[in-house]
């Protein structure tokens, strides 16, 4: 598969998540995105195919395409929800914000100092757009599940930038990033179960109204 095609698909998936309130569909999209992002080390210029790139691709596919979706779908079943209701920012406004963020990402991506290695033209804008999309979902959605998805998308952007722009990065650092993400999402999954069990909902904003009895 061509790297440019993967990056275009990542951009479209980000826009799709911003425009949709169906949590199950969003989880599947982010899972597929994680698998595609894992292919970046195999296809990015400056990377020699080998066990290092293959291990990164396999780790990303297993964690983001398998483990994380399983945890999130389990949370949805426990909470008996399937949609993001009444987000802080509506879906039309979210889509417009996504288009604006994409424009900003391309503007910045074409003006940042060029790295010492050859990179795909879409790589830096795609990474920046994923980071901005993840940050937006973290602050513009009520459901804790969607906020976890935002965190994963944000990390996808960091992963794309780190593995695509800086091929000399140590394997230990790259695997450490994946391990940190796994621990973070695992802890978030535990928190989702406890929130659901104690408060019978997964609306993160309602937790700010808690008071001591």
Phi and psi in degrees as a GROMACS rama.xvg file:
@    title "Ramachandran Plot"
@    xaxis  label "Phi"
@    yaxis  label "Psi"
@TYPE xy
-74.2599  141.129  UNK-2
-62.968  -42.4222  UNK-3
-60.2142  -38.2303  UNK-4
-64.3351  -42.0352  UNK-5
-60.9158  -44.4025  UNK-6
-66.0678  -38.4689  UNK-7
-63.2635  -42.6601  UNK-8
-63.3694  -38.5946  UNK-9
-61.5874  -42.9217  UNK-10
-61.8907  -46.6861  UNK-11
-64.029  -37.1363  UNK-12
-65.3501  -39.5964  UNK-13
-60.105  -45.5151  UNK-14
-63.2543  -37.6341  UNK-15
-66.2885  -42.0514  UNK-16
-63.654  -39.2785  UNK-17
-63.9206  -31.3314  UNK-18
-93.3416  -4.14109  UNK-19
-115.903  143.808  UNK-20
-105.977  0.412863  UNK-21
-81.934  111.466  UNK-22
-67.2059  -39.8653  UNK-23
-61.6931  -44.4695  UNK-24
-64.3664  -39.8127  UNK-25
-63.7028  -40.0869  UNK-26
-62.7212  -43.7578  UNK-27
-63.7148  -40.4849  UNK-28
-63.843  -45.4366  UNK-29
-67.3142  -34.0367  UNK-30
-63.752  -45.7826  UNK-31
-64.4022  -38.5555  UNK-32
-60.7987  -40.9548  UNK-33
-61.0701  -39.5754  UNK-34
-65.4898  -43.9153  UNK-35
-65.2544  -42.0299  UNK-36
-61.0467  -33.7113  UNK-37
-63.3345  -20.0857  UNK-38
-81.1909  -13.172  UNK-39
-56.8706  -46.4027  UNK-40
-60.5391  -25.5631  UNK-41
-78.4257  -24.5408  UNK-42
-114.493  -16.8636  UNK-43
-66.2504  142.251  UNK-44
-59.6615  141.831  UNK-45
92.8386  -10.035  UNK-46
-98.8088  126.354  UNK-47
-88.9766  125.07  UNK-48
-55.5091  134.073  UNK-49
-176.823  -170.034  UNK-50
-66.277  -30.8425  UNK-51
-65.3677  -51.3768  UNK-52
-63.7729  -39.0215  UNK-53
-65.8709  -38.715  UNK-54
-67.3682  -37.7132  UNK-55
-65.2342  -43.411  UNK-56
-62.8263  -42.8801  UNK-57
-66.8639  -42.2112  UNK-58
-62.8599  -42.9301  UNK-59
-63.7654  -42.8168  UNK-60
-64.6898  -42.1084  UNK-61
-68.528  -47.3058  UNK-62
-72.45  -55.3715  UNK-63
-80.239  -27.8469  UNK-64
-95.2174  -12.945  UNK-65
-127.696  -60.4342  UNK-66
-67.0906  -50.3788  UNK-67
-63.5487  -47.0011  UNK-68
-59.3927  -37.0379  UNK-69
-61.7821  -45.6438  UNK-70
-61.4945  -43.5071  UNK-71
-72.3575  -39.3842  UNK-72
-65.5293  -35.1295  UNK-73
-64.224  -39.4877  UNK-74
-63.1284  -40.4374  UNK-75
-63.0702  -42.0422  UNK-76
-64.4256  -41.5015  UNK-77
-64.4701  -39.8311  UNK-78
-85.4703  -12.4622  UNK-79
55.0698  49.7709  UNK-80
-127.558  155.401  UNK-81
-139.544  -2.57993  UNK-82
-138.029  153.855  UNK-83
-87.7379  108.055  UNK-84
-95.9786  134.532  UNK-85
48.8195  62.9895  UNK-86
-65.6794  160.637  UNK-87
-60.1773  -37.2772  UNK-88
-119.715  125.462  UNK-89
-62.2502  167.624  UNK-90
-71.7347  -35.7847  UNK-91
-65.6056  -46.2376  UNK-92
-64.0321  -35.8288  UNK-93
-64.5103  -40.9355  UNK-94
-63.7918  -42.6966  UNK-95
-64.6966  -39.3114  UNK-96
-64.1828  -36.5107  UNK-97
-64.1931  -42.5614  UNK-98
-63.0475  -41.939  UNK-99
-63.4079  -42.9085  UNK-100
-63.9986  -35.694  UNK-101
-64.9132  -42.2272  UNK-102
-62.812  -43.2557  UNK-103
-62.9651  -39.7754  UNK-104
-63.3849  -42.0419  UNK-105
-68.3905  -37.4255  UNK-106
-61.6816  -48.0248  UNK-107
-70.9578  -38.4862  UNK-108
-62.9812  -30.9786  UNK-109
-85.8977  -7.52524  UNK-110
-115.627  -7.66023  UNK-111
-70.1113  149.434  UNK-112
-57.1548  134.074  UNK-113
-69.0993  136.886  UNK-114
-69.2928  167.458  UNK-115
-71.4595  -17.2723  UNK-116
-107.458  159.931  UNK-117
-71.4982  136.017  UNK-118
-134.572  158.629  UNK-119
-70.5801  145.285  UNK-120
-61.2099  -34.2148  UNK-121
-85.0994  -6.7376  UNK-122
-66.0493  -52.7328  UNK-123
-65.7708  -46.8598  UNK-124
-58.8207  -38.7201  UNK-125
-64.7064  -42.7099  UNK-126
-62.8485  -45.8054  UNK-127
-63.8602  -40.7705  UNK-128
-65.307  -38.9789  UNK-129
-64.8802  -40.7938  UNK-130
-62.9059  -45.0042  UNK-131
-66.6197  -38.3866  UNK-132
-62.7173  -44.854  UNK-133
-61.744  -43.8812  UNK-134
-62.1111  -40.5349  UNK-135
-62.9185  -43.9805  UNK-136
-64.8268  -33.1172  UNK-137
-64.098  -33.8739  UNK-138
-104.319  -14.3373  UNK-139
-107.247  0.191051  UNK-140
-120.368  149.81  UNK-141
-89.3317  -39.9396  UNK-142
-69.5551  134.592  UNK-143
-63.5612  -31.2107  UNK-144
-62.3071  -45.4  UNK-145
-65.0521  -34.8073  UNK-146
-67.1891  -35.5532  UNK-147
-63.4591  -41.998  UNK-148
-60.2586  -40.0187  UNK-149
-60.5852  -40.0618  UNK-150
-63.4978  -40.6586  UNK-151
-66.5373  -43.0823  UNK-152
-62.6674  -40.7314  UNK-153
-58.897  -44.5703  UNK-154
-67.2217  -33.0114  UNK-155
-58.9146  -40.8473  UNK-156
-63.6212  -42.8946  UNK-157
-62.6074  -40.527  UNK-158
-64.4036  -44.7406  UNK-159
-60.2481  -45.774  UNK-160
-65.4119  -45.4667  UNK-161
-66.9026  -43.5391  UNK-162
-84.516  -25.3128  UNK-163
-89.9695  -35.6354  UNK-164
-94.1533  -29.6205  UNK-165
-122.009  74.6671  UNK-166
-66.2918  -13.7979  UNK-167
-84.0961  0.0890138  UNK-168
-60.8141  139.804  UNK-169
-61.9996  140.746  UNK-170
-59.6013  -35.9717  UNK-171
-60.887  -39.4146  UNK-172
-66.5577  -44.6255  UNK-173
-66.0824  -42.422  UNK-174
-67.5246  -34.5864  UNK-175
-62.2621  -37.2311  UNK-176
-63.5611  -44.8243  UNK-177
-62.3678  -40.639  UNK-178
-65.1808  -40.9212  UNK-179
-61.1955  -42.0919  UNK-180
-62.9761  -42.5737  UNK-181
-60.5501  -47.0515  UNK-182
-62.0745  -43.1965  UNK-183
-62.8076  -48.2719  UNK-184
-68.0199  -35.7161  UNK-185
-62.3854  -44.356  UNK-186
-64.2756  -41.5595  UNK-187
-60.5606  -38.96  UNK-188
-62.0633  -42.5539  UNK-189
-62.0916  -41.2962  UNK-190
-63.0886  -38.9678  UNK-191
-60.2945  -43.8064  UNK-192
-62.4758  -42.3261  UNK-193
-69.4  -39.0762  UNK-194
-61.6666  -45.4268  UNK-195
-63.1851  -42.3333  UNK-196
-68.4039  -38.5655  UNK-197
-84.3247  -37.0326  UNK-198
-117.864  -4.52062  UNK-199
62.7285  29.5802  UNK-200
-161.988  169.981  UNK-201
-126.281  27.9453  UNK-202
-84.2982  109.203  UNK-203
-66.1594  -31.837  UNK-204
-68.0234  -27.2293  UNK-205
-70.4995  -19.5691  UNK-206
-68.0262  -22.6091  UNK-207
-71.8185  -12.32  UNK-208
-95.3259  3.74698  UNK-209
-65.8582  141.973  UNK-210
-134.728  151.743  UNK-211
-68.3867  138.975  UNK-212
